[in-house]
């Protein structure tokens, strides 16, 4: 995964930052946060340690930046082309399908989010900011409960259950076991959310 050297073409500001984030993603998910020194991340990204610290002053800033960037990318994908005038259930189903498509295209990012979602390694400020960016889905769950589309349980209950079901769908889609088609797995999983 090692990227280009700092001085080579393509080493512009955004490219370097993205290479650092990509290297951190790979190393944090394979080796863990504490077992990955910044020197290894900079080597994997093909940048100097000084360049890494230019973008991220310490490893805490790096994992926070990575977590937030992945959450924002995922949120943008899930909300993409959402038409607020559609019925609530349709909006939910479309969002779930977009998340599944994003997750299938980005298994390493899904693994990172799963691994670090409740981690004390992610700062409270970043956790709060990520939560705020998800407020729209909370509002959608509230509407769905009020309309009887989702059971009369607290929103947090639905957030946890939906996250587990969608993670399960992605896990099943990532294995070659079983005879069910991808479409059948997705449809059955989404149907479970509304039971």
Sine and cosine of phi, psi and omega as CSV:
sin_phi,cos_phi,sin_psi,cos_psi,sin_omega,cos_omega
0.00,0.00,-0.10,0.99,-0.08,-1.00
-0.81,0.58,0.75,-0.66,-0.06,-1.00
-1.00,0.02,-0.22,-0.98,-0.02,-1.00
-0.98,0.22,0.40,-0.91,0.06,-1.00
-0.93,0.37,0.46,-0.89,-0.03,-1.00
-0.75,0.66,-0.63,0.78,-0.12,-0.99
-1.00,0.06,-0.12,0.99,-0.08,-1.00
-0.99,0.14,0.37,-0.93,0.06,-1.00
-0.84,0.55,0.54,-0.84,-0.02,-1.00
1.00,0.01,-0.03,1.00,-0.01,-1.00
-1.00,-0.01,0.44,0.90,-0.01,-1.00
-0.90,0.44,0.18,-0.98,-0.13,-0.99
-0.74,0.67,-0.85,0.52,-0.08,-1.00
-0.92,0.40,-0.59,0.80,0.03,-1.00
-0.89,0.46,-0.66,0.75,0.03,-1.00
-0.90,0.43,-0.73,0.69,-0.01,-1.00
-0.86,0.51,-0.69,0.73,-0.01,-1.00
-0.92,0.40,-0.61,0.79,0.05,-1.00
-0.91,0.42,-0.63,0.77,0.04,-1.00
-0.90,0.44,-0.72,0.69,0.01,-1.00
-0.89,0.45,-0.65,0.76,0.03,-1.00
-0.90,0.44,-0.68,0.74,0.02,-1.00
-0.91,0.42,-0.68,0.73,0.01,-1.00
-0.89,0.45,-0.67,0.74,0.03,-1.00
-0.84,0.55,-0.78,0.63,-0.02,-1.00
-0.87,0.49,-0.75,0.66,-0.08,-1.00
-0.95,0.31,-0.63,0.78,0.02,-1.00
-0.91,0.41,-0.60,0.80,-0.03,-1.00
-0.98,0.19,-0.41,0.91,-0.01,-1.00
-0.99,-0.13,-0.56,0.83,-0.07,-1.00
-0.93,-0.38,-0.32,0.95,-0.06,-1.00
0.99,-0.11,0.31,-0.95,-0.05,-1.00
-0.92,0.38,-0.79,0.61,-0.10,-0.99
-0.94,0.33,-0.47,0.88,-0.04,-1.00
-1.00,0.08,0.01,1.00,-0.05,-1.00
-0.93,-0.36,0.97,-0.26,0.05,-1.00
-0.97,0.25,0.44,-0.90,0.01,-1.00
-0.88,0.48,-0.51,0.86,0.03,-1.00
-0.88,0.47,-0.60,0.80,0.03,-1.00
-0.94,0.35,-0.62,0.78,0.02,-1.00
-0.90,0.43,-0.72,0.69,-0.01,-1.00
-0.90,0.44,-0.63,0.77,0.03,-1.00
-0.90,0.45,-0.71,0.70,0.00,-1.00
-0.89,0.45,-0.58,0.82,-0.01,-1.00
-0.99,0.15,-0.23,0.97,-0.02,-1.00
0.97,0.25,0.52,0.86,0.04,-1.00
-0.78,-0.63,0.28,-0.96,0.06,-1.00
-0.97,0.25,0.36,-0.93,0.05,-1.00
-0.89,0.46,-0.57,0.82,0.05,-1.00
-0.88,0.47,-0.63,0.78,0.05,-1.00
-0.91,0.42,-0.67,0.74,0.04,-1.00
-0.84,0.54,-0.73,0.69,-0.03,-1.00
-0.95,0.33,-0.34,0.94,0.11,-0.99
-0.90,0.43,-0.66,0.75,-0.02,-1.00
-1.00,0.09,-0.60,0.80,-0.07,-1.00
-0.71,-0.70,0.96,-0.29,-0.13,-0.99
-0.87,0.49,-0.38,0.93,0.05,-1.00
-0.38,-0.93,0.09,-1.00,-0.06,-1.00
-0.91,0.42,-0.52,0.86,0.06,-1.00
-0.89,0.46,-0.71,0.70,0.03,-1.00
-0.89,0.45,-0.57,0.82,0.00,-1.00
-0.93,0.38,-0.75,0.66,-0.01,-1.00
-0.93,0.37,-0.59,0.81,0.07,-1.00
-0.89,0.46,-0.70,0.71,0.01,-1.00
-0.89,0.45,-0.65,0.76,0.02,-1.00
-0.91,0.41,-0.74,0.67,-0.01,-1.00
-0.85,0.52,-0.75,0.66,-0.04,-1.00
-0.92,0.40,-0.65,0.76,-0.01,-1.00
-0.91,0.42,-0.63,0.78,0.02,-1.00
-0.94,0.35,-0.69,0.73,0.04,-1.00
-0.86,0.51,-0.70,0.71,-0.02,-1.00
-0.91,0.41,-0.64,0.77,0.05,-1.00
-0.89,0.46,-0.71,0.70,-0.02,-1.00
-0.91,0.42,-0.68,0.73,0.01,-1.00
-0.88,0.48,-0.70,0.71,0.01,-1.00
-0.86,0.50,-0.63,0.77,0.00,-1.00
-0.94,0.35,-0.68,0.74,-0.04,-1.00
-0.93,0.37,-0.60,0.80,-0.01,-1.00
-0.99,0.12,-0.24,0.97,-0.10,-1.00
-0.80,0.61,0.80,-0.60,0.07,-1.00
0.89,0.45,0.30,0.95,0.04,-1.00
-0.95,0.32,0.80,-0.60,0.02,-1.00
-0.99,-0.17,0.96,-0.28,-0.08,-1.00
-0.88,0.48,-0.24,0.97,0.00,-1.00
-0.99,0.14,-0.15,0.99,0.01,-1.00
-0.95,0.32,0.39,-0.92,0.06,-1.00
-0.86,0.51,0.48,-0.88,-0.08,-1.00
-0.83,0.55,-0.73,0.69,-0.03,-1.00
-0.88,0.47,-0.64,0.77,0.02,-1.00
-0.90,0.44,-0.69,0.73,0.03,-1.00
-0.87,0.49,-0.68,0.73,0.04,-1.00
-0.89,0.45,-0.76,0.65,-0.03,-1.00
-0.87,0.50,-0.68,0.73,0.02,-1.00
-0.89,0.46,-0.66,0.75,0.04,-1.00
-0.89,0.46,-0.67,0.74,0.02,-1.00
-0.90,0.45,-0.68,0.73,0.00,-1.00
-0.91,0.42,-0.63,0.78,0.03,-1.00
-0.92,0.39,-0.62,0.79,0.05,-1.00
-0.89,0.45,-0.69,0.73,0.01,-1.00
-0.88,0.47,-0.69,0.72,0.03,-1.00
-0.89,0.47,-0.69,0.72,0.03,-1.00
-0.89,0.46,-0.68,0.73,-0.01,-1.00
-0.90,0.44,-0.62,0.79,0.03,-1.00
-0.92,0.39,-0.56,0.83,0.01,-1.00
-0.99,0.17,-0.30,0.95,-0.10,-1.00
-0.71,-0.70,0.86,0.51,-0.08,-1.00
-0.88,0.47,-0.55,0.83,0.00,-1.00
-0.92,0.38,-0.59,0.81,0.04,-1.00
-0.94,0.34,-0.62,0.78,0.06,-1.00
-0.90,0.44,-0.69,0.73,0.03,-1.00
-0.86,0.50,-0.68,0.74,0.02,-1.00
-0.88,0.47,-0.75,0.67,-0.01,-1.00
-0.88,0.47,-0.64,0.77,0.03,-1.00
-0.91,0.41,-0.69,0.72,-0.05,-1.00
-0.93,0.37,-0.59,0.81,-0.14,-0.99
-0.93,-0.37,0.09,1.00,-0.07,-1.00
-0.83,0.56,-0.72,0.70,-0.01,-1.00
-0.96,-0.29,0.32,0.95,-0.09,-1.00
-0.97,0.26,0.66,-0.75,0.11,-0.99
-0.94,0.35,-0.13,0.99,0.03,-1.00
-0.96,0.28,-0.32,0.95,0.05,-1.00
-1.00,-0.04,0.80,-0.60,-0.07,-1.00
-0.90,0.43,0.46,-0.89,0.01,-1.00
-0.88,0.48,-0.60,0.80,0.01,-1.00
-0.89,0.46,-0.66,0.76,0.01,-1.00
-0.95,0.31,-0.64,0.77,0.07,-1.00
-0.85,0.52,-0.69,0.72,0.00,-1.00
-0.90,0.44,-0.70,0.72,0.01,-1.00
-0.89,0.46,-0.69,0.73,0.02,-1.00
-0.89,0.45,-0.64,0.76,0.03,-1.00
-0.88,0.48,-0.68,0.73,0.01,-1.00
-0.87,0.49,-0.60,0.80,-0.01,-1.00
-0.95,0.32,-0.27,0.96,0.04,-1.00
-0.99,-0.13,0.11,0.99,-0.05,-1.00
-0.84,0.54,-0.55,0.83,-0.01,-1.00
-0.88,0.48,-0.60,0.80,0.01,-1.00
-0.95,0.31,-0.55,0.84,0.07,-1.00
-0.88,0.47,-0.69,0.73,0.04,-1.00
-0.89,0.45,-0.61,0.80,0.02,-1.00
-0.92,0.38,-0.64,0.77,0.07,-1.00
-0.90,0.44,-0.65,0.76,0.03,-1.00
-0.87,0.50,-0.71,0.70,0.06,-1.00
-0.86,0.50,-0.70,0.72,-0.05,-1.00
-0.91,0.42,-0.61,0.80,0.05,-1.00
-0.92,0.39,-0.72,0.69,-0.01,-1.00
-0.87,0.48,-0.60,0.80,-0.03,-1.00
-1.00,0.09,-0.04,1.00,0.01,-1.00
0.98,0.18,0.20,0.98,0.01,-1.00
-0.97,0.23,-0.61,0.79,0.10,-1.00
-0.93,-0.37,0.44,-0.90,-0.02,-1.00
-0.89,0.45,0.35,-0.94,-0.07,-1.00
-0.99,0.16,0.95,0.32,0.06,-1.00
-0.83,-0.55,0.29,-0.96,0.04,-1.00
-0.87,0.50,0.43,-0.90,-0.01,-1.00
-0.84,0.54,-0.67,0.74,-0.02,-1.00
-0.85,0.52,-0.61,0.79,0.07,-1.00
-0.83,0.56,-0.75,0.66,-0.02,-1.00
-0.92,0.39,-0.62,0.78,0.03,-1.00
-0.87,0.50,-0.70,0.72,-0.01,-1.00
-0.92,0.39,-0.73,0.68,-0.04,-1.00
-0.90,0.43,-0.69,0.73,0.01,-1.00
-0.89,0.45,-0.69,0.72,0.01,-1.00
-0.86,0.51,-0.66,0.75,-0.01,-1.00
-0.92,0.39,-0.67,0.74,0.00,-1.00
-0.91,0.41,-0.71,0.70,0.00,-1.00
-0.91,0.42,-0.61,0.80,0.07,-1.00
-0.90,0.44,-0.65,0.76,0.04,-1.00
-0.89,0.45,-0.66,0.75,0.05,-1.00
-0.86,0.51,-0.74,0.67,-0.01,-1.00
-0.88,0.47,-0.62,0.78,0.03,-1.00
-0.90,0.43,-0.70,0.71,0.02,-1.00
-0.90,0.44,-0.62,0.78,0.01,-1.00
-0.93,0.36,-0.39,0.92,-0.02,-1.00
-1.00,0.08,-0.05,1.00,0.02,-1.00
-0.94,-0.33,0.35,-0.94,0.04,-1.00
-0.99,-0.15,0.12,0.99,-0.06,-1.00
-0.99,0.16,0.46,-0.89,0.09,-1.00
1.00,0.06,0.23,-0.97,-0.06,-1.00
-0.95,-0.32,-0.05,1.00,-0.03,-1.00
-0.96,0.29,0.61,-0.79,0.04,-1.00
-0.97,0.24,0.28,-0.96,0.04,-1.00
-0.85,0.53,-0.70,0.72,0.00,-1.00
-0.87,0.49,-0.64,0.77,-0.01,-1.00
-0.93,0.37,-0.65,0.76,0.02,-1.00
-0.89,0.46,-0.72,0.69,-0.01,-1.00
-0.89,0.45,-0.73,0.68,-0.03,-1.00
-0.89,0.46,-0.68,0.73,0.00,-1.00
-0.92,0.40,-0.64,0.77,0.00,-1.00
-0.91,0.41,-0.72,0.70,0.01,-1.00
-0.91,0.42,-0.61,0.80,0.04,-1.00
-0.87,0.49,-0.58,0.82,0.01,-1.00
-0.87,0.49,-0.56,0.83,-0.03,-1.00
-0.89,0.46,-0.57,0.82,-0.10,-1.00
-1.00,-0.09,0.09,1.00,-0.01,-1.00
-0.98,0.18,0.00,0.00,0.00,0.00
